[in-house]
Amino acid sequence: AGSFQDAGVIQCAYNLNFPLHAVPASAAQCPAWSAFSVSSPAVVLETVKQAEDRPDAVVVRLYEAHGSTVVAWLRTSLPVKEAMLCDLLERPDGQGCLLLEQQGLRLSFTPFRLLSVLLVLKQ
């Protein structure tokens, strides 16, 4: 019912095409943990990968999927030293480092915009 945004079509499509795979583990109790979260349902975290030329960094790719202008917070439990926007070849875009705030990284999206973020990790 309602729009595709209200119905959660994008999340349902990802769940169908990329189902969660359960892996047996020991019976030991482990605390809940999430490497990344995004504050807006309009923003999809599409890719997390090791940077090609930096063993101490990961690249996160996100896009705005609802055709809206939105500000979203990217949160991570990884030990990030610095973060910067980069192009698809993982070259910094020249705007300098993003501000690491308590809420995470503040990212601004226009309709259907793709952002790549280079996260340099603490050693």
N, C-alpha and C positions, 0 to 999 in steps of 0.2 A: 504494500500500500504506500502511496505517496511517491516522491521522487526517488531516483536511483540512489541519491545520497542518503535519504531517510531510510531506505530499505537495506542499506549496507551491502549493495550489490558487489562492490569492489572487494570487500573482505570475504564475502561468500565465494567469489570467483577464485581468490587466492587459496582459500581453504580447500576448494575442489581440485584445483590444478596442482597445488603443492601441499598435499596432506602432511600432517604431523606424523612422524614416525617414532613410535615408542621404542626405547632401547632398555632391555633388562639391566638392572643395576643391583647393587647390594641392598640389603634390608636396612642399612644405616639411615637414620633420619638426616636429611639435608635441608638447610634453610632455602626458602624460595629465593630465586636470583634471576635477574634479567640484565642482559648486557646493554640493551637499548630500549628506549620507549620514546614515543612522539606524542605530544599533547593534543594534536588535532586529528580527527578522523579523516580530514580532507587530504592529509599528507601521508604518503606511503613510503616507508623505508624499504627500498627495493633491493639494495645490495650492501653487503659488508664484506670487504676483501682486504687482504694485505696489500699495501702499496707496492707497486712494481719495483721501484728503485730505493725504497727505504725499509729496511727490516724492522725499524722501530716505529712504524706507522701503519694505520689502517685507513682505507677510504670508505666512506659511507655515501651512498647515493640515494637521494630522496626526490619525490616529485609530488606536485599538487595535482590531485585527481578529480576534483569536483568542479573545476572551472571557476574558482573563486580566488579572491585575494585574501591571504591569511598569514598570520604570524604564528609560528609553531615553535615549541621548545623541544630540542633534541636532548634527551638525558641519557647518560651512560654511567655504568658502574666501573668502567675501565679507568685506569689512572692516566688521565690526559694531561700532558704538559702544555701543549699548544694546539690550536685548531685554526684552520684557514680554508677559505673556499678555494677550489681548484677547478681546472678544466677537465675534460674527459681524458686527457693525456697525463693527468695528475700533476700539472704544473700550477703552482700558486697563481691566483688571478691578479696579484699585485695590490689588492686592497689591504693587505696586512693581516694580522691575526684577529680572529674573532674573540670577543670577550667571553671568558669562562665565568659564568655566573652560578650562583647556588642552584638555580632552577635548571641549569644546563646551558645549551647554546641557543640563542634567539635567532631564528631563521625566518626571513620574509619571502613569501611566495606570491607570484602573480599567477593567473590561470595557466595551468598545465606546465609550469616552470620546473625544470630539472636542476637540482643543485648537487654538486659533489663537494664533500667536506673531507679534508685531509686531517686526521687526528694523529698527532705525534704523541707517543706514549712515554711515560716516565720509565726509566730503566730500573 
